[in-house]
Amino acid sequence: MTLAEQIEKDLTAAMKAREELRLSVLRMTKAALKNKQIELGKPLDDAQATAVLRTLVKQRHDSVEQFRKGGREDLATKEEQEIKFLETYLPAAASDEEIDAAVTAALAETGATSAKDMGKVMAWLRPRMLGRADMAQVSSRVKARLEGA
């Protein structure tokens, strides 16, 4: 079952259970996925759907920050609840150990020995870590390892 199908199924369940917050978040998510599908002109695969969900989570984080600056704790709390709900559909984040292991594997696989090889290493890591780790953090670890090598 694709991510979009799972969201559709959960939307129906939320309607039946009359869960207002969950229903609201799922409707917003479904609309965002549909807009992306229309933009691309073809059905979304799970990687594209996950990217849309990550964008939604990032938008909610920005909103929380703005609401807190504006003294609207009630709205910030609602956004945080939406974030928690959206994150249930995202793959688990990679641990520090997993990131380090991936960097080690990338360095061995690409034969990288200096900072000039950074592009090769990141090209190898990107499909494996994208969506599971902050790529800026991964990049800084690769850079540190290459400079220390």
Beta strands, then each sheet from edge to edge (+ up, - down):
end
